[in-house]
Amino acid sequence: MPLYHDDDQTMLADTARQFMAEEGAIAKQLRHWRDRECKDGFGHALWKQMAEMGFTGILVPEADGGLGMGHVEAGIVLEEIGRNLTPSPFLTSSVVAATALGQAGDELRGRYLPGLIAGESVFAVAIDEGAKHRPERIATRAEKSGNGFRLSGRKDFVVQGASADMIVVAARTSGADDDADGVTLFAVPKDAAGLNHDSVRLVDSAMASHLTLDGVELDGDAVIGEVDGGREVLNRMLDAGRVGAAAEGVGVARGAMDMTVDYLKQRKQFGKLIGEFQALQHRAAHLYSEVEIARAVTIKAQQLLDAGAQNASLMASVAKAKVGKAAGLAVKEGVQMHGGIGMTDEYDIGLYMKRDRALAEFLGDVHYHAGRVAELSGY
């Protein structure tokens, strides 16, 4: 498969680029909500506009009222979100949670997907139980209670958790904490008794919560997939989220790179544009190459996910690791080439560095995925 977009995907990219540049610009969204210390960290009006554009239901099957597109198309939207640092619940709701709900029964899909498609609902995912991403270990317990389950445990850094109308929670219904089997996914509504949030603002001004489940009672129809068989659905969610995060990371890298190159063409020192100095030209060229490689790897991972390829999970980790390094390079070079002003809040380049740091940790950092690539490759 070619590592570029076809005509329809190019049209989608043009549409998403114009929409995000106009409606999701940094001053209009990120700075606006950050400076007001918004409890959600994003604008619900923009989320509604994204629904009107069809973006929120991009991965939802046509039979459920969505667009029925794939991860390549979702990645196109995410790249523009990253380029403009647009705060939105698209990644957690329309990619990760939507992937989980795609494996749910008719009742759950009918309950939650219409709200997502209309831009009226926000979803979150609660997987991690510590400072770092380690989905192999699930300690939160779900015990049988009548015809349903009682959930008890703690989840950390649940992005947009306190704003979510529903949270997909991974809990253990059997076995030891480190067992691969015995995991079940649950759709937990926001008003469930015993569900408590300790909200925190992340470095990029997004909101997350430390989630406590204190005997949360759920009916049996809250189960997504099969009891004790949720690991397969969880892995699909994680792969979708990792590739989505990589796509957004590519956007962050490209946005930082474009801003830096533009600055090199304007700033003068010693009577010359600093972009005329060969040392900076070499660094800019190297950065461009790294970002393009990261973008190509991400498109490949998206294509493999859409094709249901056996090695899609491996490539998802390759993409997340490569983009993590490339985006990290882009924001560091951006701040350095801007000089002292790159450290000030007045200039947007520092905001790209903050988003990169938060995104790098989401669903596993470079080191986690480098190790996972080695493991899946048999090394």
C-alpha positions in Angstrom: 0.0 0.0 0.0 1.3 3.5 -0.9 2.3 5.6 2.1 0.3 8.6 1.0 -3.4 9.6 0.9 -5.8 8.9 -2.0 -8.0 11.5 -3.5 -10.8 11.1 -1.0 -8.4 11.2 1.9 -6.7 14.3 0.5 -10.1 16.0 0.3 -10.7 15.1 4.0 -7.3 16.4 4.9 -8.0 19.7 3.2 -11.3 20.0 5.0 -9.9 19.1 8.4 -6.9 21.4 7.9 -9.1 24.4 7.2 -11.6 23.7 9.9 -9.0 23.2 12.6 -7.0 26.2 11.5 -10.1 28.4 11.7 -12.1 26.9 14.6 -9.4 25.0 16.6 -6.6 27.6 16.6 -4.4 28.0 19.6 -5.6 31.4 20.6 -9.3 30.5 20.1 -9.2 27.2 21.9 -6.1 26.2 23.9 -5.2 29.6 25.3 -8.9 30.5 25.8 -9.8 27.5 28.0 -6.4 27.4 29.7 -6.5 31.0 30.8 -10.1 30.5 32.2 -9.0 27.4 34.0 -11.9 25.5 32.4 -12.8 22.4 34.4 -13.2 20.4 31.2 -10.1 21.7 29.4 -11.9 21.9 26.1 -14.9 23.6 24.5 -18.2 21.7 24.1 -19.2 24.1 21.3 -16.2 23.0 19.2 -17.0 19.3 19.9 -20.5 20.0 18.6 -19.0 21.6 15.5 -16.8 18.6 15.0 -19.9 16.4 15.1 -21.5 18.6 12.4 -18.5 18.0 10.3 -18.9 14.2 10.8 -15.6 13.8 12.6 -17.0 12.5 15.9 -18.4 9.4 14.3 -15.6 8.7 11.8 -14.9 5.2 13.2 -18.5 4.4 14.0 -20.0 1.9 11.4 -22.6 3.2 9.0 -25.1 0.8 10.5 -24.8 2.6 13.8 -25.1 6.1 12.1 -21.4 6.9 11.7 -19.2 7.4 8.7 -17.7 4.0 8.8 -14.3 5.2 7.9 -10.9 3.8 9.1 -7.9 4.7 11.1 -6.2 6.4 8.2 -9.1 8.9 8.1 -9.2 9.3 11.9 -5.5 9.9 11.7 -6.0 12.7 9.2 -8.2 14.5 11.7 -5.9 13.9 14.6 -2.9 15.2 12.7 -4.7 18.5 12.3 -5.7 18.5 15.9 -2.0 18.1 16.8 -0.9 20.7 14.4 -3.2 23.3 16.0 -2.9 21.9 19.6 -6.7 21.8 19.6 -8.1 20.6 22.9 -10.8 18.0 22.3 -12.0 14.6 23.4 -11.6 13.2 19.9 -8.8 10.7 20.7 -10.3 9.2 23.8 -14.0 9.3 22.6 -14.0 8.9 18.9 -11.0 6.6 18.6 -10.3 4.6 21.8 -13.8 4.4 23.3 -15.5 4.1 19.9 -13.3 1.1 19.2 -14.4 -0.6 22.4 -18.1 0.2 21.7 -17.7 -1.3 18.3 -17.3 -4.7 20.1 -20.3 -4.2 22.4 -23.8 -5.5 22.0 -26.7 -3.7 20.4 -28.0 -2.3 23.7 -24.8 -0.6 24.6 -24.1 0.7 21.1 -27.6 2.1 20.9 -27.3 3.7 24.3 -24.0 5.5 23.8 -23.1 5.9 20.1 -25.8 8.4 19.1 -24.6 10.9 21.7 -21.0 10.5 20.4 -22.1 11.0 16.8 -24.1 14.1 17.7 -21.2 15.6 19.7 -23.4 15.5 22.8 -21.4 12.9 24.7 -17.8 12.6 25.8 -16.2 9.2 26.7 -13.0 8.3 28.6 -11.0 5.2 29.1 -9.7 4.0 32.5 -6.8 1.5 32.1 -3.7 2.5 33.9 -3.2 2.0 37.6 0.0 3.8 38.2 2.3 6.6 37.0 3.3 4.7 33.9 1.4 2.8 31.2 1.4 -0.9 32.2 -1.8 -2.5 30.8 -0.4 -5.9 31.4 -1.3 -5.5 35.0 -5.0 -5.0 35.9 -5.7 -5.0 39.7 -9.1 -3.3 39.8 -11.6 -6.0 40.7 -15.1 -6.8 39.4 -16.9 -9.3 41.6 -20.2 -10.9 40.8 -23.1 -9.2 42.5 -26.6 -10.4 41.7 -27.1 -10.3 37.9 -24.2 -7.8 37.6 -20.8 -6.8 39.0 -19.4 -4.7 41.8 -16.2 -2.8 40.8 -13.5 -1.7 43.3 -10.1 -0.2 42.6 -8.3 2.9 41.4 -7.3 4.2 37.9 -4.8 6.9 37.3 -4.6 9.7 34.7 -8.0 9.1 33.1 -7.9 11.9 30.5 -11.2 13.9 30.5 -12.5 11.4 33.1 -14.5 14.0 35.1 -16.1 15.3 31.9 -17.1 11.9 30.5 -20.6 10.7 30.2 -19.3 7.2 30.2 -16.0 5.6 31.1 -14.7 2.3 29.6 -13.1 0.6 32.6 -10.8 -2.4 32.4 -11.2 -4.6 35.5 -10.3 -8.1 36.6 -13.0 -10.7 37.0 -10.7 -13.7 37.6 -7.0 -14.6 38.0 -4.0 -12.7 39.3 -3.2 -9.1 38.6 -0.6 -10.0 36.0 -2.6 -12.7 34.1 -3.4 -12.0 30.5 -6.8 -13.6 30.8 -9.5 -12.8 33.3 -9.9 -9.1 32.2 -13.4 -7.7 31.4 -14.3 -4.3 30.1 -17.3 -2.3 31.5 -19.2 0.8 30.3 -19.5 2.8 33.6 -22.0 5.8 33.4 -20.9 9.1 35.0 -23.6 9.0 37.6 -22.7 5.5 39.0 -22.8 5.5 42.8 -19.3 5.0 44.2 -17.5 6.6 41.2 -15.2 9.4 42.5 -12.8 11.7 40.7 -9.7 13.6 41.9 -9.2 16.0 38.9 -5.7 17.2 38.0 -4.5 19.6 35.2 -1.8 18.1 33.1 1.2 19.9 31.8 -0.5 20.6 28.5 -3.5 22.1 30.3 -5.7 19.1 29.6 -7.8 17.6 32.4 -7.4 14.1 33.8 -8.6 12.4 37.0 -7.5 9.8 39.4 -10.5 7.6 39.5 -11.7 5.6 42.5 -14.3 2.9 42.1 -15.7 2.2 45.6 -18.1 -0.7 45.1 -19.6 0.6 41.9 -22.6 -1.6 41.1 -23.3 -2.4 37.4 -25.8 -4.6 35.6 -24.6 -7.4 33.5 -25.4 -5.5 30.3 -22.6 -3.0 31.1 -20.1 -5.6 30.0 -18.3 -4.8 26.7 -17.5 -8.1 24.9 -17.2 -11.3 27.0 -16.7 -11.8 30.7 -13.0 -12.8 31.3 -12.4 -12.3 27.6 -11.8 -8.6 27.5 -8.1 -8.7 26.8 -8.7 -8.9 23.0 -11.0 -5.9 23.0 -8.6 -4.1 25.3 -5.7 -4.7 22.9 -7.8 -3.4 20.0 -8.5 -0.3 22.0 -4.9 0.2 22.8 -3.7 -0.3 19.3 -6.3 2.2 18.0 -5.3 4.7 20.7 -1.6 4.3 20.1 -1.9 4.8 16.4 -4.2 7.8 17.0 -1.8 9.3 19.5 1.0 8.8 16.9 -1.0 10.7 14.3 -1.6 13.5 16.7 2.1 13.5 17.6 2.9 13.8 13.9 0.7 16.9 13.8 2.4 18.3 16.9 5.8 17.7 15.3 4.8 19.3 11.9 3.3 22.3 13.7 6.4 22.9 15.7 8.6 22.4 12.7 6.7 24.7 10.5 6.7 27.4 13.2 10.4 27.0 13.6 11.3 27.1 9.9 9.1 30.2 9.6 11.1 31.8 12.4 14.4 30.9 10.8 13.2 32.9 7.7 12.4 36.0 9.7 14.9 36.4 12.6 18.1 38.3 11.8 21.4 38.0 13.6 24.8 39.5 12.6 23.0 41.2 9.7 21.7 37.9 8.2 18.6 35.7 8.5 19.5 33.0 10.9 18.1 30.5 8.3 21.1 31.3 6.1 23.5 29.7 8.6 24.4 26.3 7.5 24.4 24.7 10.9 20.8 25.6 11.4 19.9 24.5 7.9 21.4 21.1 8.6 19.4 20.8 11.8 16.2 21.8 10.0 16.8 19.3 7.2 17.4 16.5 9.7 14.3 17.4 11.6 12.2 17.4 8.4 13.5 13.9 7.5 12.7 12.5 11.0 9.2 13.9 10.9 8.5 12.5 7.4 9.7 9.1 8.5 7.5 9.2 11.5 4.5 10.2 9.4 5.2 7.3 6.9 5.4 4.8 9.8 2.1 6.1 11.2 0.3 5.8 7.9 1.6 2.3 7.6 0.3 1.4 11.0 -3.1 3.0 10.2 -3.3 0.9 7.0 -2.5 -2.3 8.8 -5.1 -1.7 11.4 -7.7 -1.0 8.8 -6.7 -4.2 7.0 -6.8 -6.3 10.2 -3.2 -7.4 9.5 -1.5 -9.7 12.0 1.4 -7.4 12.5 -0.8 -4.3 13.1 -0.1 -4.3 16.8 3.6 -4.4 16.2 3.5 -1.5 13.8 1.3 0.5 16.3 4.2 0.3 18.8 6.7 1.1 16.1 4.7 4.2 15.2 4.2 5.3 18.8 7.9 5.0 19.5 9.1 6.7 16.4 6.7 9.6 16.6 7.7 10.0 20.3 11.3 10.5 19.3 10.5 12.7 16.3 8.1 14.9 18.0 10.4 15.2 21.0 13.2 16.3 18.6 10.8 18.8 16.9 9.8 20.6 20.0 13.3 20.7 21.5 14.8 22.0 18.3 11.9 24.5 18.1 12.6 26.0 21.5 16.4 26.0 20.9 16.2 27.7 17.5 13.8 30.3 18.9 16.3 31.1 21.6 15.3 32.8 24.8 11.9 33.8 23.6 11.1 30.1 23.0 10.9 29.7 26.8 8.2 32.4 27.2 4.5 31.9 27.3 4.0 34.6 24.7 5.3 32.4 21.9 3.4 29.2 21.1 6.4 27.0 20.5 6.5 26.2 24.2 2.9 25.0 24.1 4.0 22.4 21.5 6.6 21.1 23.9 4.0 20.7 26.7 1.6 18.8 24.5 4.4 16.5 23.3 5.2 15.6 26.9 1.6 14.7 27.7 1.1 12.9 24.5 4.3 10.9 24.8 3.1 9.4 28.0 -0.4 8.6 26.8 -0.8 4.8 26.3 3.0 4.2 26.6 6.2 6.2 26.1 9.1 5.6 23.8 10.8 3.2 26.1 7.7 1.1 26.7 7.0 0.7 23.0 10.7 0.1 22.1 10.6 -2.8 24.5 7.3 -4.0 23.2 8.6 -4.0 19.6 11.6 -6.1 20.7 9.3 -8.5 22.5 6.8 -8.9 19.5 9.7 -9.2 17.1 11.2 -12.1 19.1 14.3 -10.4 20.4 
